[in-house]
Amino acid sequence: MIVQSRLDPLLRLLKYVFLGALIVVLLFPIYALVLASFRPGRDLMRYGISFANLVPNVWDGKNFFNLLVDRGGRYLIWFGNSVFLSALQTTVSLALSSFVGYGLGVYHFRGRNGLLMLVLFVMMVPLQILILPLYTLMIGLGTMNTYWGVLLPFVVSPFAIFFFRQYAVSIPKDYLDAGRIDGLGEYSIFFRIITPLMAPAFGAMAILTAQQSWNSFLWPLIVMRTPEMYTLPIGLNSLLTPYGNNYDTLIAGSCLATIPLIVLFVIFQRYFISGLSTGGIKG
């Protein structure tokens, strides 16, 4: 016991050193991105990013000026499109997926297990397999080159349904019985009792869904046709052309594109951690 007590401070120090080194390794790509966004493109292509030039001699904001002003404000349009689509898809997806997940987790009806198996099956189907039938469906619906064409195929996430279902299963049924005794309907029980209890699940899925929508590239690239409707990933990709690669502007735009996700994670981080770790309220 005496030897163990003497080793505890050393083990604690080693743990802090290891975690500190891990943080440095994880944060270095972000710092390199910010550093590259303030460097001229010719220097970036010539010298790259190395430990020899971790601190630039001159912090030049010309890349951001070219991105936000010289290109006719298209970046701000792309940024607004991504914010709008991500916010709308996240809101609708959380609402619908929580309804379905709650129903599969709480109510007992014929075919419930079959529906759950169907949800799990859809989770395992790669997007590449669904592109052709979804493309044909969007053409039939007349939603090509519209925001609806981007949103409709993925407005309900099978992963979110399964996540909410697992969370709803862990909620004690006493809450539901108490609500029914007080005369609440099923919808009132969901909105007034279940929704506050599932706040960690909503927070976790808000981050994951928003991140997926914000970074989505393949399907919006297929649906969108006009540059004014591009989202950020497609718009930034359009900066790379056969006639010139604007890597300095591209990196500056990528740097700004990380800000909304960072802000979203800071807002919902406590819900994200509790939602993924606890998996619900234990009765």
Residue, then its C-alpha position, 0 to 999 in steps of 0.5 A: m500500500i505504501v509503494q502504491s501511494r508513492l506511485d500514484p503521483l507518478l502515474r497521475l503525472l504520466k497520465y497528464v503528460f500522455l493526455g497533453a501530448l494527445i491533445v497537441v497531436l489532435l489540435f495540430p491539424i487545426y493549427a496547421l489549417v489556420l496557419a495555412s489560411f494566412r500564408p500565400g499560396r505560392d509559399l504553401m505549395r513551395y514549402g508546405i507545412s512543417f515544424a520549421n515554420l510553425v509560426p509565420n513571419v507575417w499574418d496576411g489576411k489577403n486570402f480571406f479578402n479574396l474569398l469573401v470580396d473578390r469572388g462576388g460574395r459567392y462564399l457567403i451564399w454557399f455558407g448561407n445555403s449550408v447553414f439553412l440546409s443543415a439547420l432544416q435537415t437537423t430539425v426535421s430529422l430529429a423530430l421525425s426520427s424521435f417520433v419513430g424511435y420512441g414508437l418502436g421503443v415504447y409501444h408494442f404492436r404487431g410487426r414492431n420487430g420487423l420494422l426494427m430489423l428493416v431500420l437496421f438493414v437500411m443502416m447497413v446499405p451504402l449510399q453508393i447503392l442508393i444513388l441511382p434509384l434516388y436520382t431517378l426518384m428525384i427526377g420523377l418528383g421534379t426536385m432536381n436542382t432544388y433544396w427539397g431534392v437534397l433534403l427529402p432522401f435523408v430527412v429521416s435517419p435510420f441511425a437516429i431512429f435506432f439511437f432514439r429507440q435505444y434511449a426510449v427503451s431505457i426510460p422507466k415506464d413509470y413516467l408514462d403511467a404517471g402521465r396517463i393517470d394525470g389525463l395526458g394524451e400520448y402526444s402530450i406525454f411525448f412532448r411534456i415528459i419524454t422530450p425533456l428526458m431525452a434532451p441528451a439524446f437530442g443533443a448528441m444527435a443534433i451534433l451528429t446530424a448537423q455534422q453529416s449534413w454540413n459535410s455532405f458532398l456526393w448527393p448535393l453534387i448530384v442534385m445541384r446545378t447552379p453555383e448560387m445553390y451550392t453548399l460549402p463543400i461543393g462550392l469549395n470544390s469548384l475552386l479547383t479547376p483545370y486552369g488553376n488551383n486556388y489552394d490558398t483561397l480553398i484553405a481559407g474557406s475550409c478554415l471558416a467552414t469549421i466554425p459552425l461545427i465548433v460552435l455547435f459542439v460547444i453548445f451541445q457538448r454536455y448533452f453529447i457526452s451524456g447522451l452517448s455514454t449513459g444511453g438513457i435514464k436508469g430507473 
